[in-house]
């Protein structure tokens, strides 16, 4: 919700990072997942897709829940539960 409010009031755009800096966390996660796969800890054929799944199951869900929370009732415990559930689902799919 907070992001929607900012967009609705025409908040100035955040400065854009260079493409290489913007993508660095994703590349680091892809590399880590590729290493886990090479070590036999994860089963995957596409580290980028695995990274996208991980983000969707964790951070994306947290952002969705907090955006929809108009009362500010989403607390740390719920956020941690969403993250733990997302990691659990990811590991069931890729381990």
N, CA, C and O atoms as a DFTB+ gen file, in Angstrom:
380 C
 N C O
     1  1       0.815      -1.183       0.000
     2  2       0.000       0.000       0.000
     3  2       0.862       1.251       0.000
     4  3       0.565       2.207      -0.717
     5  1       1.917       1.257       0.790
     6  2       2.768       2.427       0.870
     7  2       3.322       2.780      -0.501
     8  3       3.359       3.951      -0.878
     9  1       3.758       1.753      -1.258
    10  2       4.280       2.031      -2.602
    11  2       3.196       2.586      -3.501
    12  3       3.463       3.470      -4.315
    13  1       1.964       2.081      -3.370
    14  2       0.863       2.607      -4.197
    15  2       0.584       4.054      -3.853
    16  3       0.318       4.863      -4.742
    17  1       0.641       4.393      -2.565
    18  2       0.400       5.776      -2.160
    19  2       1.468       6.694      -2.721
    20  3       1.162       7.786      -3.201
    21  1       2.708       6.265      -2.666
    22  2       3.783       7.084      -3.221
    23  2       3.573       7.310      -4.713
    24  3       3.751       8.420      -5.214
    25  1       3.197       6.256      -5.411
    26  2       2.974       6.379      -6.847
    27  2       1.784       7.295      -7.139
    28  3       1.808       8.064      -8.100
    29  1       0.752       7.209      -6.310
    30  2      -0.459       7.999      -6.532
    31  2      -0.213       9.489      -6.339
    32  3      -0.817      10.305      -7.036
    33  1       0.652       9.857      -5.418
    34  2       0.896      11.275      -5.170
    35  2       2.009      11.811      -6.043
    36  3       2.398      12.972      -5.914
    37  1       2.518      10.994      -6.915
    38  2       3.535      11.455      -7.846
    39  2       4.875      11.708      -7.186
    40  3       5.538      12.703      -7.480
    41  1       5.272      10.825      -6.306
    42  2       6.568      10.965      -5.656
    43  2       7.667      10.932      -6.708
    44  3       7.556      10.231      -7.713
    45  1       8.724      11.692      -6.471
    46  2       9.808      11.695      -7.455
    47  2      10.420      10.302      -7.568
    48  3      10.492       9.550      -6.597
    49  1      10.848       9.990      -8.760
    50  2      11.451       8.673      -8.998
    51  2      12.767       8.566      -8.250
    52  3      13.532       9.527      -8.154
    53  1      13.010       7.385      -7.728
    54  2      14.280       7.135      -7.052
    55  2      15.388       7.149      -8.088
    56  3      15.168       6.781      -9.242
    57  1      16.570       7.569      -7.689
    58  2      17.674       7.547      -8.651
    59  2      17.916       6.127      -9.134
    60  3      17.843       5.175      -8.358
    61  1      18.198       5.996     -10.399
    62  2      18.422       4.678     -10.992
    63  2      19.877       4.277     -10.815
    64  3      20.792       5.041     -11.122
    65  1      20.072       3.068     -10.315
    66  2      21.418       2.529     -10.205
    67  2      21.859       2.021     -11.568
    68  3      21.024       1.667     -12.400
    69  1      23.150       1.984     -11.797
    70  2      23.618       1.359     -13.042
    71  2      23.130      -0.086     -13.102
    72  3      22.981      -0.739     -12.070
    73  1      22.886      -0.573     -14.293
    74  2      22.352      -1.924     -14.490
    75  2      23.170      -2.972     -13.749
    76  3      22.611      -3.894     -13.154
    77  1      24.478      -2.836     -13.783
    78  2      25.318      -3.842     -13.136
    79  2      25.106      -3.846     -11.625
    80  3      25.091      -4.918     -11.020
    81  1      24.945      -2.707     -11.012
    82  2      24.727      -2.646      -9.561
    83  2      23.331      -3.144      -9.201
    84  3      23.153      -3.807      -8.179
    85  1      22.348      -2.832     -10.027
    86  2      20.967      -3.245      -9.762
    87  2      20.825      -4.755      -9.783
    88  3      20.070      -5.321      -8.992
    89  1      21.534      -5.398     -10.667
    90  2      21.395      -6.845     -10.835
    91  2      22.340      -7.653      -9.956
    92  3      22.256      -8.881      -9.937
    93  1      23.228      -7.001      -9.235
    94  2      24.248      -7.716      -8.465
    95  2      23.666      -8.688      -7.441
    96  3      24.124      -9.830      -7.394
    97  1      22.676      -8.306      -6.611
    98  2      22.150      -9.284      -5.647
    99  2      21.571     -10.528      -6.325
   100  3      21.743     -11.644      -5.837
   101  1      20.886     -10.327      -7.449
   102  2      20.321     -11.470      -8.158
   103  2      21.417     -12.360      -8.708
   104  3      21.325     -13.586      -8.632
   105  1      22.463     -11.746      -9.267
   106  2      23.575     -12.541      -9.806
   107  2      24.273     -13.318      -8.694
   108  3      24.659     -14.471      -8.886
   109  1      24.434     -12.693      -7.540
   110  2      25.066     -13.379      -6.415
   111  2      24.235     -14.584      -5.988
   112  3      24.784     -15.645      -5.690
   113  1      22.912     -14.425      -5.960
   114  2      22.043     -15.530      -5.568
   115  2      22.076     -16.624      -6.632
   116  3      22.113     -17.807      -6.297
   117  1      22.064     -16.247      -7.902
   118  2      22.176     -17.236      -8.979
   119  2      23.464     -18.038      -8.830
   120  3      23.458     -19.265      -8.935
   121  1      24.572     -17.330      -8.582
   122  2      25.860     -18.011      -8.425
   123  2      25.828     -18.974      -7.246
   124  3      26.348     -20.086      -7.331
   125  1      25.221     -18.548      -6.157
   126  2      25.146     -19.402      -4.964
   127  2      24.307     -20.648      -5.255
   128  3      24.681     -21.759      -4.880
   129  1      23.159     -20.450      -5.931
   130  2      22.323     -21.594      -6.263
   131  2      23.041     -22.538      -7.232
   132  3      22.906     -23.757      -7.124
   133  1      23.806     -21.976      -8.179
   134  2      24.572     -22.817      -9.103
   135  2      25.607     -23.640      -8.341
   136  3      25.816     -24.815      -8.643
   137  1      26.252     -23.024      -7.358
   138  2      27.233     -23.756      -6.538
   139  2      26.541     -24.846      -5.731
   140  3      27.043     -25.968      -5.650
   141  1      25.394     -24.530      -5.131
   142  2      24.656     -25.550      -4.384
   143  2      24.280     -26.716      -5.296
   144  3      24.326     -27.873      -4.877
   145  1      23.907     -26.415      -6.541
   146  2      23.553     -27.475      -7.489
   147  2      24.785     -28.306      -7.835
   148  3      24.712     -29.534      -7.895
   149  1      25.916     -27.637      -8.062
   150  2      27.145     -28.351      -8.392
   151  2      27.596     -29.242      -7.232
   152  3      28.181     -30.303      -7.449
   153  1      27.322     -28.807      -6.008
   154  2      27.679     -29.586      -4.814
   155  2      26.640     -30.649      -4.478
   156  3      26.806     -31.394      -3.512
   157  1      25.561     -30.726      -5.272
   158  2      24.523     -31.722      -5.039
   159  2      23.529     -31.348      -3.953
   160  3      22.748     -32.195      -3.519
   161  1      23.540     -30.104      -3.506
   162  2      22.636     -29.670      -2.435
   163  2      21.277     -29.218      -2.959
   164  3      20.288     -29.247      -2.227
   165  1      21.225     -28.802      -4.222
   166  2      19.960     -28.422      -4.870
   167  2      19.884     -29.122      -6.212
   168  3      20.903     -29.380      -6.853
   169  1      18.651     -29.429      -6.635
   170  2      18.410     -29.981      -7.975
   171  2      17.815     -28.880      -8.812
   172  3      16.666     -28.489      -8.604
   173  1      18.578     -28.377      -9.752
   174  2      18.053     -27.345     -10.646
   175  2      18.849     -27.341     -11.933
   176  3      20.006     -27.759     -11.974
   177  1      18.209     -26.865     -12.972
   178  2      18.885     -26.746     -14.258
   179  2      19.113     -25.292     -14.636
   180  3      19.938     -24.998     -15.501
   181  1      18.388     -24.377     -13.996
   182  2      18.478     -22.966     -14.340
   183  2      18.582     -22.135     -13.053
   184  3      17.569     -21.852     -12.413
   185  1      19.810     -21.743     -12.675
   186  2      19.978     -20.976     -11.442
   187  2      19.191     -19.668     -11.432
   188  3      18.719     -19.241     -10.378
   189  1      19.043     -19.032     -12.584
   190  2      18.281     -17.777     -12.646
   191  2      16.811     -18.019     -12.306
   192  3      16.215     -17.262     -11.541
   193  1      16.233     -19.069     -12.872
   194  2      14.826     -19.377     -12.591
   195  2      14.655     -19.741     -11.111
   196  3      13.672     -19.351     -10.482
   197  1      15.607     -20.481     -10.568
   198  2      15.542     -20.831      -9.147
   199  2      15.585     -19.569      -8.292
   200  3      14.843     -19.458      -7.316
   201  1      16.448     -18.613      -8.650
   202  2      16.519     -17.353      -7.925
   203  2      15.186     -16.621      -8.016
   204  3      14.712     -16.077      -7.019
   205  1      14.579     -16.599      -9.194
   206  2      13.282     -15.932      -9.366
   207  2      12.211     -16.603      -8.510
   208  3      11.394     -15.921      -7.891
   209  1      12.213     -17.912      -8.472
   210  2      11.257     -18.637      -7.627
   211  2      11.470     -18.293      -6.159
   212  3      10.511     -18.043      -5.428
   213  1      12.728     -18.281      -5.730
   214  2      13.027     -17.976      -4.332
   215  2      12.517     -16.587      -3.950
   216  3      11.876     -16.417      -2.913
   217  1      12.803     -15.608      -4.785
   218  2      12.359     -14.230      -4.509
   219  2      10.834     -14.149      -4.497
   220  3      10.256     -13.482      -3.639
   221  1      10.182     -14.820      -5.441
   222  2       8.715     -14.786      -5.500
   223  2       8.090     -15.413      -4.261
   224  3       7.070     -14.937      -3.763
   225  1       8.704     -16.479      -3.769
   226  2       8.154     -17.193      -2.615
   227  2       8.477     -16.511      -1.289
   228  3       7.879     -16.838      -0.264
   229  1       9.396     -15.586      -1.299
   230  2       9.796     -14.935      -0.049
   231  2       9.510     -13.445      -0.108
   232  3       8.462     -13.000       0.361
   233  1      10.404     -12.680      -0.665
   234  2      10.288     -11.217      -0.628
   235  2       9.046     -10.697      -1.353
   236  3       8.405      -9.756      -0.885
   237  1       8.708     -11.297      -2.480
   238  2       7.534     -10.823      -3.225
   239  2       6.274     -10.989      -2.378
   240  3       5.431     -10.093      -2.337
   241  1       6.146     -12.129      -1.704
   242  2       4.976     -12.348      -0.851
   243  2       4.954     -11.380       0.318
   244  3       3.889     -10.880       0.683
   245  1       6.106     -11.106       0.912
   246  2       6.162     -10.131       2.010
   247  2       5.731      -8.755       1.513
   248  3       4.949      -8.072       2.175
   249  1       6.236      -8.347       0.354
   250  2       5.844      -7.040      -0.197
   251  2       4.351      -6.995      -0.497
   252  3       3.701      -5.984      -0.235
   253  1       3.803      -8.068      -1.039
   254  2       2.364      -8.105      -1.323
   255  2       1.543      -7.949      -0.049
   256  3       0.587      -7.174      -0.013
   257  1       1.914      -8.682       0.994
   258  2       1.162      -8.633       2.248
   259  2       1.275      -7.255       2.892
   260  3       0.279      -6.711       3.369
   261  1       2.461      -6.695       2.910
   262  2       2.615      -5.385       3.544
   263  2       1.964      -4.284       2.717
   264  3       1.460      -3.314       3.283
   265  1       1.963      -4.408       1.402
   266  2       1.282      -3.423       0.554
   267  2      -0.224      -3.434       0.775
   268  3      -0.868      -2.385       0.743
   269  1      -0.781      -4.610       0.998
   270  2      -2.233      -4.740       1.180
   271  2      -2.676      -4.394       2.596
   272  3      -3.874      -4.273       2.853
   273  1      -1.736      -4.233       3.513
   274  2      -2.039      -3.989       4.923
   275  2      -2.232      -2.494       5.166
   276  3      -1.270      -1.766       5.412
   277  1      -3.472      -2.049       5.097
   278  2      -3.764      -0.633       5.275
   279  2      -3.706      -0.200       6.731
   280  3      -3.581       0.992       7.011
   281  1      -3.792      -1.134       7.659
   282  2      -3.828      -0.798       9.086
   283  2      -2.458      -0.870       9.743
   284  3      -2.305      -0.423      10.879
   285  1      -1.468      -1.414       9.069
   286  2      -0.150      -1.579       9.662
   287  2      -0.088      -2.718      10.652
   288  3       0.772      -2.746      11.532
   289  1      -1.013      -3.669      10.502
   290  2      -1.109      -4.777      11.454
   291  2      -0.109      -5.895      11.184
   292  3       0.122      -6.735      12.054
   293  1       0.483      -5.920      10.004
   294  2       1.448      -6.980       9.704
   295  2       2.697      -6.720      10.533
   296  3       3.355      -5.688      10.402
   297  1       2.996      -7.673      11.376
   298  2       4.150      -7.523      12.256
   299  2       5.313      -8.390      11.839
   300  3       5.246      -9.128      10.857
   301  1       6.374      -8.286      12.601
   302  2       7.586      -9.028      12.316
   303  2       7.341     -10.536      12.322
   304  3       7.893     -11.259      11.493
   305  1       6.517     -11.010      13.251
   306  2       6.253     -12.449      13.338
   307  2       5.614     -12.966      12.047
   308  3       5.979     -14.037      11.564
   309  1       4.676     -12.222      11.493
   310  2       4.029     -12.662      10.253
   311  2       5.008     -12.621       9.089
   312  3       5.020     -13.524       8.252
   313  1       5.816     -11.592       9.033
   314  2       6.819     -11.496       7.965
   315  2       7.781     -12.675       8.042
   316  3       8.090     -13.293       7.023
   317  1       8.253     -12.988       9.238
   318  2       9.164     -14.118       9.401
   319  2       8.497     -15.439       9.035
   320  3       9.138     -16.325       8.471
   321  1       7.215     -15.571       9.352
   322  2       6.478     -16.785       8.984
   323  2       6.365     -16.913       7.462
   324  3       6.543     -18.002       6.918
   325  1       6.074     -15.823       6.787
   326  2       5.992     -15.842       5.321
   327  2       7.334     -16.243       4.722
   328  3       7.394     -17.068       3.811
   329  1       8.410     -15.652       5.240
   330  2       9.739     -15.976       4.731
   331  2      10.083     -17.448       4.972
   332  3      10.574     -18.130       4.073
   333  1       9.824     -17.930       6.180
   334  2      10.126     -19.336       6.498
   335  2       9.305     -20.281       5.627
   336  3       9.829     -21.280       5.135
   337  1       8.023     -19.972       5.434
   338  2       7.182     -20.813       4.572
   339  2       7.710     -20.819       3.142
   340  3       7.743     -21.866       2.495
   341  1       8.125     -19.650       2.645
   342  2       8.655     -19.562       1.285
   343  2       9.924     -20.372       1.113
   344  3      10.096     -21.055       0.103
   345  1      10.813     -20.301       2.090
   346  2      12.042     -21.088       2.036
   347  2      11.704     -22.579       2.070
   348  3      12.309     -23.371       1.348
   349  1      10.753     -22.955       2.898
   350  2      10.343     -24.356       2.988
   351  2       9.814     -24.862       1.638
   352  3      10.196     -25.940       1.181
   353  1       8.943     -24.088       1.013
   354  2       8.405     -24.476      -0.297
   355  2       9.523     -24.569      -1.326
   356  3       9.570     -25.519      -2.108
   357  1      10.416     -23.597      -1.331
   358  2      11.539     -23.607      -2.268
   359  2      12.383     -24.874      -2.092
   360  3      12.730     -25.540      -3.068
   361  1      12.703     -25.193      -0.849
   362  2      13.537     -26.369      -0.609
   363  2      12.812     -27.664      -0.974
   364  3      13.440     -28.603      -1.465
   365  1      11.505     -27.726      -0.742
   366  2      10.778     -28.933      -1.167
   367  2      10.805     -29.091      -2.680
   368  3      10.795     -30.214      -3.183
   369  1      10.839     -28.004      -3.397
   370  2      10.852     -28.083      -4.859
   371  2      12.251     -28.359      -5.415
   372  3      12.392     -29.052      -6.423
   373  1      13.277     -27.824      -4.766
   374  2      14.614     -27.881      -5.354
   375  2      15.618     -28.765      -4.619
   376  3      16.745     -28.928      -5.086
   377  1      15.236     -29.333      -3.491
   378  2      16.213     -30.141      -2.758
   379  2      16.042     -31.592      -3.062
   380  3      16.779     -32.425      -2.534
